[in-house]
Amino acid sequence: MSVLALAVESFPMNERDLDAVAALEASLQAFPWSRGNFADSLAGGHSVWVLRRGGELLGFSVVMQVIDEAHLLNIGVAARHQGCGHGARLLSQAMECAKLVGATKLFLEVRPSNERAVELYRHFGFRQIGRRKAYYPATDGREDALVFDKELA
């Protein structure tokens, strides 16, 4: 069976996924989350998911729920699989999971330089509600974060 014939599936992240997810994150970010950050998200009861085709890790998402609000903490898609709809699938799933447990709004921060992500969030109806100065580490100092939200109800 060819790789293209294999279905893309979402699974709750578990401890066996931590090394692969941390490696994927490290391949995507100059200042990545550590394996420990992902382990803490699992231990903290966050909604953490992986997207796979066969045994191949395509992407992941991490959402923290606090009462009736949710916060997208991290989302990533393997570079060679970007532009194929996997980020949209992960984001849709994150919103749906948050709604199922009572969230009425989803928040996130994104680097202004991450134009593809900004475009994805706007496509999904997120609106910019603020800017956090010097929020992210950057190779030349710090980078602001754009703060977005979306009503889920």
C-alpha positions in Angstrom: 0.0 0.0 0.0 1.4 3.4 -0.9 1.9 6.1 1.7 -0.7 8.2 -0.1 -3.4 5.6 0.4 -2.9 5.6 4.2 -5.5 7.6 6.1 -4.4 10.6 8.1 -5.6 10.1 11.7 -5.6 12.0 15.0 -4.7 10.4 18.3 -4.4 11.7 21.8 -0.7 12.3 22.5 0.9 9.9 25.0 4.3 9.4 26.5 5.5 7.3 23.6 5.0 10.3 21.4 7.1 12.7 23.4 10.5 12.1 21.7 9.0 12.4 18.2 6.9 15.4 19.0 9.9 17.2 20.7 12.1 16.4 17.6 9.4 17.7 15.2 9.1 20.9 17.3 12.9 21.3 17.3 12.9 21.0 13.5 10.3 23.8 13.2 11.4 26.4 15.8 14.6 28.2 16.5 13.5 28.3 20.2 11.5 25.1 20.5 9.5 23.7 23.4 11.4 21.0 25.2 10.4 17.4 25.7 9.6 18.4 29.3 7.2 21.1 28.1 5.2 18.5 26.2 5.4 16.0 29.1 4.2 18.8 31.5 1.2 19.4 29.1 0.3 15.8 29.2 0.6 15.6 33.0 -1.4 18.8 33.3 -4.3 17.3 31.6 -4.1 19.6 28.5 -5.8 18.5 25.3 -2.7 17.2 23.3 -3.1 15.5 20.0 -0.9 14.1 17.3 -1.7 13.7 13.6 -0.3 10.6 11.9 -0.3 8.9 8.6 0.7 5.3 9.1 3.5 5.6 11.6 4.7 9.0 10.4 4.1 12.0 12.7 2.7 14.8 10.6 1.8 17.3 13.4 0.6 18.0 16.9 -1.4 20.5 18.9 -1.6 21.5 22.6 -4.6 23.3 24.1 -5.0 24.3 27.7 -8.5 24.7 29.1 -9.4 27.1 31.9 -13.1 27.1 32.8 -14.9 28.4 29.7 -11.8 29.5 27.9 -9.2 27.6 26.0 -5.7 28.6 24.9 -3.8 27.1 21.9 -0.4 26.8 23.4 1.4 25.1 20.5 0.7 23.6 17.1 3.0 22.4 14.5 3.1 20.5 11.2 6.2 18.8 9.7 7.8 21.2 7.1 7.4 18.7 4.3 3.7 18.3 5.0 2.8 22.0 5.4 0.4 23.4 2.9 -1.6 20.1 2.7 -4.4 21.1 5.2 -2.9 19.4 8.2 -2.6 22.6 10.2 -6.3 23.4 9.4 -7.3 19.9 10.5 -5.4 20.2 13.8 -6.8 23.7 14.4 -10.4 22.5 13.7 -9.9 19.6 16.0 -8.5 21.9 18.8 -11.6 24.2 18.5 -14.0 21.3 18.5 -12.4 19.6 21.5 -12.4 22.9 23.4 -16.1 23.4 22.6 -16.9 19.8 23.8 -15.5 20.5 27.2 -17.3 23.9 27.6 -15.0 26.5 26.1 -16.7 29.4 24.5 -13.5 31.2 23.3 -10.1 30.1 22.1 -7.0 32.4 22.5 -3.6 32.1 20.9 -0.4 34.0 20.4 1.6 34.0 17.1 4.8 35.6 15.9 4.1 38.3 13.3 6.8 36.8 11.2 4.9 33.5 11.0 2.8 34.8 8.1 1.4 31.3 7.1 0.1 30.8 10.6 -1.4 34.3 10.8 -3.1 33.7 7.5 -4.5 30.3 8.8 -5.9 31.8 12.0 -7.5 34.7 10.1 -9.0 32.2 7.6 -10.6 30.4 10.6 -12.2 33.7 11.8 -9.7 34.5 14.6 -9.4 38.3 15.2 -6.4 40.1 16.5 -7.2 41.5 20.0 -3.7 42.7 21.1 0.0 42.6 20.8 2.5 41.4 23.5 5.8 43.3 23.2 9.0 41.3 23.2 7.1 38.0 23.9 9.1 35.5 22.0 12.9 35.0 22.0 14.4 35.7 18.6 17.9 35.4 17.1 18.2 39.2 17.2 16.6 39.8 20.6 12.9 39.5 21.1 9.8 39.4 18.8 6.3 40.6 19.6 3.3 38.2 19.7 0.0 38.9 18.1 -2.8 37.9 20.3 -5.9 36.4 18.6 -9.2 35.0 19.8 -12.2 33.3 18.4 -15.7 32.7 19.7 -16.5 29.0 19.7 -20.2 29.1 20.5 
